[in-house]
Structures are given as C-alpha cells and as structure tokens.
C-alpha cells in the first residue's frame, strides 16, 4: 500500500528575494520525489510566513484538518528542516504532536529516520543551524543600527517633519520638509509658552492643517531628534546617551528642554483651554475674591437680550457682569502700555538689559564648558585605571554614572541658552509696537490671541478687589514698563525722577 502525503511549501518574502526559494521550485522537487518513491499526494499547502513559530495561518489549518480527518495521510513532506521550523524547542514539540496523529514529518533533502536515536543529534543540528543564523543576523542588524546611532545617523523611516533622501554617492539621510517643520515649530513654541493646554494646542494645530494623531504628537514633543540629537539607548554596561545628529535640527535645544519642563510640570502655570465663549475671555484666569476658586461663566435671559456673568459655583455664589469685568480688566491692561513718546528710551533700556544678561550667560556657558571638559577628563582617567586593573568594574561603573549625570546636566544647561543677538533689535521694536496696542488687541483680537495675551502678562491667576485687579505676580518685563511709566509721569508732574534697571 502506497503512502499518502501532504506537501508543505513555505517561503517568506525576503527568502524568495534573496535566496530564490520559490514556491514553484519547491513544489516541482517535492512532486518529483513523490513520483520516484511512489507516494500519493493528497494536497499542497502554500505558506508565506516566518518559521520562527508555528503560529502560521496555513499550518494551523493543516493541523486542524489532520485532527479532524485522522489516518488520511502518513507523511508531511518539505524540502529542508528549516522549511519546517527555525526553533528547535518548538520543532520537537510539533514532531511529537504530529506523531500522535499518525503523521511523520520528513525533509527530502535532509532525510532522517527518527526511530534511530542517533539521528536526533542530526535533527538538532539541522534545526539549530537556521536558528543560530537568525540570531546572528538579528544581532548584526542590532549592532549596525546602534553603531549608526552613535555616529549621529537616524535609522529607519523619517519622522514627521523630515523626508528620507539619498545623496549622489548613495548615502541615506533625512532632510527637513519646510511646511511640516513650520507647524512643528509653532507647536513647540506654544507648549513652551505654557499658556494653553497641550490638548488645546493640538486642536489649534489641527485647524492649521496638522495631520497627526494626538499620541503621535506626544511622541514628537518628547523626541530629541527634533533638536538635532540622536538617542543611543542603554545596552549592557553602556548608559543611555544623546549624541549630536548628522541631520538638521528643526528647533533649538533650549526650546526642546523648555517644552520638557512644561510637560514634566516643572514650569506649570494654569493653562486654560482654548474652547470658551467669546464673552468670557477671562475664564480660567479669574478667581473668586471670596473663596479663591476659579470662576466660570454663564448667560441669563432678560426681557430683550441675554446678560453674561462670571460667577462662582461654590457656596459663596459671587458673580459679576462680564462686560463690567472685561472693561475693568482692559483699563488695568492699558496701565502697562509703554508711553509712545519715549519709545526709544524703552528700546535703549531693554537692549542694555539684554546685553548685560547675555554677558552673564556667556560667562556661565564658558564655565559649564570648562566643567564638562574636567569631568570628561576624570572619566578618561577612571577608564585608564580600569584597564590597568587599579580599580574594579563596579567602582568604574559608579564613577561613570556619576560623571555622565553631571555632564548631561551641564549640557542641558548650555542648551537652554538661546542666542538671539542678530534679531534682538528687531524683536524689541516689534514687541514694543505690539505693547502699544494692548487695549486694542484685547478688544479686537481673536479669542485665542486675547487669552494668550492674558497668560503672558499674568503668569498667575488674578481676582478683583473693590473693582480693581489684584494678582500675585505679573510678567517681569511688563512690570518694568509699568514702573518706568510711573517715573516718567512723576517727572512730567514736576517730581524728581530717579532711573533704575529692573531686576531679573
């Protein structure tokens, strides 16, 4: 009685491309083997799936079939044992399972009589060889990717804001896509300002044409690649580190770290949601003068129109008409407008203050660079001591962790220093022109502009006291303008004037 067999033909896409393991060639060889050995063919199973596990669609259907129709076949034939499996442990379990169902697996190019105990050693070799090959390929790929990251290259598909490019000599790199990069710069700047919640910024960005999911945007905000750094993950005794990337940065390192501080709540102030009623621009910033809770807003219908109120939901039930509150706030806002007739004086004061400030920063940056050089030298000394066996590996690791932590902190501090010297005069002039229109901006700007303006001038929330604005703190620069205004007005009224520079 002739034997009956199912032919199992497996090939993955990469194998077919690289090694020529075509399904047609396998089928031809298996059919020829069956013809020579007078084996009847019941069916042919085609599989396009990895052999790392037996969780393969067609193999699972084959198992279900032989369980349902026992004793219909005697053999399952394939070309080599690596067509059957690339995992020795899984392969032994599957062979036992097939034998219990009366089916013998056999590779026609690597035939083994598994009833002979010694042949199990050969089977172990046939199964282990492709597994070792897989592991070696995976390790080489991992090490190649890691080496590329250490050299500052981004490996893989370009993230949002970049595109994959190839140089004339075949080297791959990522280049900035200007339209997408502009959207990302706007988003990072908005988060760094800490005026609106990230949810609100995401909604505004979508309105501007951003085509990203919320989760992808969160990943982008945390990715140092956008400030020109590549992360080399921790591996064995190597600590995680950032290296300078070969790609062009979309944002500065200082802006990236400011965003991280906001996301980590290190610089958190109240960040209101953008969606609110036009009649209540102060909602989210305005506190109840009685209980200190944030006021909400609502409208009441009168005889001929609706009336809008800021009010407290708590027991005190304090409320104020929104038109009255908005008017008082605008009048308070106008106190911080620079005096137009002495605009040049403000510019001179701000530029001098900026130069003094950047002089201090440059000095601090120089000190930080010197400290980094000192700790890098200490790390090199520790490495030499390890090589000469004057210290053990444990002591070296402790020193390495400590010195790297100090170096990373110093590098972060340097990254927080921005250099705007080239454009500071233009920024100062433009900024003062905008400050001269404070009241108009509050009245005529969009709701988003109004709320951003409020958040920038008042880092902390405010309340009313006898129809006057009371707040714990205002923006330092705006406070300087307010104080200078008072001094200039005092001089105009014939009082003695003393100039001073505002503290940082």
Helices and strands as residue ranges (DSSP letters): E 4-10, H 13-19, H 23-36, E 40-47, H 57-68, E 75-78, H 81-84, H 88-100, E 104-107, H 119-150, E 162-166, E 172-176, H 178-193, H 198-207, H 214-221, G 224-227, E 229-232, E 241-244, H 253-263, E 296-301, E 306-311, E 319-321, H 322-333, G 334-336, G 340-342, H 343-387, H 393-415, G 421-423, H 424-435, H 438-444, H 447-457, E 462-464, E 469-471, H 476-492
